[in-house]
Amino acid sequence: MNTNQAQKNNATQKGIGLKAKLAELVNPLSAPVNNWMTMLSLREQVLVKVLAFVIAVYVAWSVGVTPALNSLNKGAIKAQLLEREWTQLLQIQGELKTIKSVAQINPSDASTALQELTAQLGPQCKVVVQDSTARMQIKGVSPDALSQLFPQIRSRSQAQVLEASLRQESQTKLWEGSITLAMPSFNSNLN
């Protein structure tokens, strides 16, 4: 109980000290202002008081309300950015779970899958697998078949494209060239 009363007394003393300091600042100005106001007509006095009130409201708004509104706006913008980043992180997490759930295949199965994909492209296409790389030679491949080839390479053989040197024949609009792939390495210790 005594601490509460001491705090109240301390706050009261601070308030009195603040009033005294304001009075010291205002008192030297109040006499000339009062003299000037008495010289004005009643209409002019009302206008000066209204103008002083408007200025006081503007200053109070500028000092008290505008910074708070700016803080609220910045907080809302930050919340939107955080929400967007959270959504992106959840999407990345989903992609990582999908990638992790894909069972790794051994190099011989990957090689077989590449042989099958190459055979589907046509008789002019060949693939040569050597250790950890494969080189696919394609010729006379339609744009549709080529657009489906890369996703199938990733999904069926889990090989990664290292380099692709392709060109489209101007007359037939068919594709030819070579694709160099990194074959998956089989690791039995993966979970």
Backbone torsions as a table, in degrees:
resi	resn	phi	psi	omega
1	MET	NA	-39.9	-178.7
2	ASN	-67.3	-36.4	179.9
3	THR	-67.4	-38.3	177.8
4	ASN	-63.1	-42.7	-179.5
5	GLN	-67.0	-37.2	179.0
6	ALA	-66.3	-39.1	178.0
7	GLN	-65.5	-40.7	178.2
8	LYS	-63.7	-42.9	178.9
9	ASN	-63.4	-40.8	179.3
10	ASN	-63.5	-44.0	178.7
11	ALA	-64.6	-39.0	179.3
12	THR	-64.5	-42.0	179.7
13	GLN	-65.2	-38.0	177.5
14	LYS	-64.9	-40.9	178.6
15	GLY	-63.0	-41.5	179.1
16	ILE	-65.7	-41.1	178.9
17	GLY	-63.2	-38.8	179.0
18	LEU	-66.8	-41.6	178.4
19	LYS	-63.2	-39.4	-179.6
20	ALA	-65.0	-41.0	179.6
21	LYS	-66.9	-41.3	176.9
22	LEU	-63.4	-39.7	178.9
23	ALA	-62.8	-38.7	177.9
24	GLU	-62.1	-35.8	179.7
25	LEU	-76.5	-38.5	-173.0
26	VAL	-84.0	-36.1	-174.9
27	ASN	-54.9	-44.3	179.5
28	PRO	-63.7	-26.8	-179.6
29	LEU	-89.0	-22.3	-173.0
30	SER	-67.7	-37.2	-179.0
31	ALA	-64.3	-50.3	178.8
32	PRO	-63.8	-35.9	-179.8
33	VAL	-67.5	-43.3	178.2
34	ASN	-61.7	-41.8	178.1
35	ASN	-62.5	-43.7	-179.6
36	TRP	-65.2	-41.5	-179.7
37	MET	-63.7	-36.7	-179.6
38	THR	-68.3	-24.6	179.6
39	MET	-78.6	-16.7	-178.7
40	LEU	-84.1	156.0	175.8
41	SER	-73.3	168.1	-178.5
42	LEU	-60.3	-41.5	178.8
43	ARG	-61.9	-45.0	179.6
44	GLU	-66.3	-36.6	177.2
45	GLN	-62.7	-42.6	178.8
46	VAL	-63.4	-43.6	179.1
47	LEU	-62.5	-41.9	178.7
48	VAL	-64.0	-41.7	179.3
49	LYS	-66.3	-39.8	177.4
50	VAL	-65.0	-43.8	178.1
51	LEU	-61.8	-42.6	177.9
52	ALA	-63.0	-39.5	178.4
53	PHE	-64.7	-44.1	179.4
54	VAL	-62.0	-42.4	178.6
55	ILE	-64.3	-41.5	179.3
56	ALA	-63.0	-41.3	178.1
57	VAL	-65.0	-42.3	179.2
58	TYR	-61.4	-45.2	179.8
59	VAL	-64.2	-44.4	179.4
60	ALA	-61.7	-41.4	178.0
61	TRP	-63.3	-46.5	-178.0
62	SER	-64.5	-38.5	-176.0
63	VAL	-85.9	-37.8	-172.8
64	GLY	-99.8	-40.0	-170.9
65	VAL	-96.9	-44.0	-176.5
66	THR	-58.0	-46.2	177.7
67	PRO	-61.6	-36.6	179.0
68	ALA	-66.6	-41.8	178.3
69	LEU	-64.8	-40.4	177.0
70	ASN	-61.3	-41.8	178.4
71	SER	-63.0	-41.3	178.1
72	LEU	-63.6	-43.0	179.0
73	ASN	-63.2	-43.7	178.6
74	LYS	-63.8	-37.7	178.0
75	GLY	-64.6	-40.3	178.7
76	ALA	-65.9	-40.8	178.5
77	ILE	-64.8	-43.4	178.7
78	LYS	-63.0	-39.0	179.1
79	ALA	-63.6	-40.2	177.7
80	GLN	-64.7	-43.0	178.4
81	LEU	-62.6	-43.1	178.6
82	LEU	-64.1	-39.8	178.3
83	GLU	-63.4	-42.7	179.1
84	ARG	-64.1	-44.5	178.7
85	GLU	-64.0	-38.3	178.7
86	TRP	-63.4	-42.5	178.2
87	THR	-62.2	-42.9	178.3
88	GLN	-63.2	-40.8	178.6
89	LEU	-64.1	-39.2	177.5
90	LEU	-65.4	-37.3	176.4
91	GLN	-64.7	-43.7	178.6
92	ILE	-63.4	-40.5	178.5
93	GLN	-61.2	-42.7	177.7
94	GLY	-62.2	-41.9	178.0
95	GLU	-63.9	-41.1	179.1
96	LEU	-64.7	-39.0	177.6
97	LYS	-64.2	-39.6	178.2
98	THR	-63.9	-45.4	179.9
99	ILE	-63.1	-42.1	-178.3
100	LYS	-67.8	-31.2	-177.1
101	SER	-76.5	-17.2	178.7
102	VAL	-71.1	122.6	-179.6
103	ALA	-73.6	134.0	179.1
104	GLN	-73.2	143.4	177.8
105	ILE	-106.2	157.0	-179.2
106	ASN	-82.3	162.4	-175.2
107	PRO	-57.9	-33.8	-179.3
108	SER	-69.5	-37.8	175.9
109	ASP	-67.2	-37.2	177.6
110	ALA	-64.5	-41.3	178.4
111	SER	-63.2	-42.8	177.9
112	THR	-61.9	-42.7	179.4
113	ALA	-62.4	-41.1	178.3
114	LEU	-65.7	-38.6	177.7
115	GLN	-60.9	-43.0	-179.7
116	GLU	-65.9	-44.2	178.9
117	LEU	-61.1	-42.4	-179.6
118	THR	-65.5	-40.5	179.1
119	ALA	-64.0	-34.4	179.3
120	GLN	-68.4	-25.9	-178.3
121	LEU	-73.8	-25.6	178.6
122	GLY	137.4	168.4	-174.6
123	PRO	-71.2	-19.6	-179.4
124	GLN	-84.9	-1.4	-177.8
125	CYS	-101.0	139.1	-177.6
126	LYS	-135.9	155.4	174.4
127	VAL	-136.3	138.8	177.6
128	VAL	-125.2	121.1	179.5
129	VAL	-105.0	126.0	177.6
130	GLN	-133.1	113.7	178.7
131	ASP	53.1	-110.9	-173.9
132	SER	-100.4	6.6	178.6
133	THR	-129.9	160.2	175.6
134	ALA	-138.8	147.3	178.4
135	ARG	-125.9	120.4	-178.5
136	MET	-105.8	124.6	176.0
137	GLN	-102.9	123.8	179.3
138	ILE	-120.5	148.6	177.6
139	LYS	-155.6	133.9	178.2
140	GLY	71.7	37.3	-178.2
141	VAL	-99.4	132.4	-179.0
142	SER	-72.0	157.4	178.9
143	PRO	-59.8	-37.6	179.5
144	ASP	-64.7	-44.6	-179.8
145	ALA	-64.3	-38.4	179.7
146	LEU	-66.8	-40.6	-179.6
147	SER	-65.7	-28.1	178.3
148	GLN	-86.8	-17.2	-175.2
149	LEU	-65.3	-49.3	-173.9
150	PHE	-63.0	-46.6	176.6
151	PRO	-62.4	-34.8	178.8
152	GLN	-69.3	-35.7	176.3
153	ILE	-59.3	-46.0	-178.5
154	ARG	-66.9	-43.5	-173.8
155	SER	-79.3	-42.1	-174.3
156	ARG	-85.2	-38.1	-177.0
157	SER	-108.7	-10.5	-176.9
158	GLN	55.9	25.7	175.8
159	ALA	-84.1	153.9	178.8
160	GLN	-113.2	136.6	179.5
161	VAL	-74.2	122.3	176.6
162	LEU	-93.0	-39.6	-176.8
163	GLU	-155.8	141.4	175.4
164	ALA	-134.2	125.4	177.6
165	SER	-120.9	95.6	-173.7
166	LEU	-125.1	149.4	174.9
167	ARG	-144.5	153.6	-179.3
168	GLN	-105.7	130.0	177.0
169	GLU	-70.1	132.1	-173.7
170	SER	-67.1	-34.9	-176.8
171	GLN	-81.8	-47.3	-174.4
172	THR	-90.4	-16.9	-176.5
173	LYS	63.5	19.0	177.1
174	LEU	-95.0	155.0	-175.0
175	TRP	-99.4	148.6	174.2
176	GLU	-147.2	158.9	179.2
177	GLY	146.5	-158.3	-177.8
178	SER	-135.4	152.2	178.6
179	ILE	-130.9	125.9	177.1
180	THR	-102.6	130.8	-174.2
181	LEU	-123.7	147.6	171.1
182	ALA	-97.1	121.4	-178.2
183	MET	-77.8	149.8	178.7
184	PRO	-69.5	146.7	175.7
185	SER	-100.1	135.4	-176.5
186	PHE	-88.3	123.6	178.5
187	ASN	-127.4	111.1	-175.5
188	SER	-75.1	-9.7	-178.6
189	ASN	-87.1	-2.0	-179.6
190	LEU	-72.7	147.5	178.3
191	ASN	-87.0	NA	NA
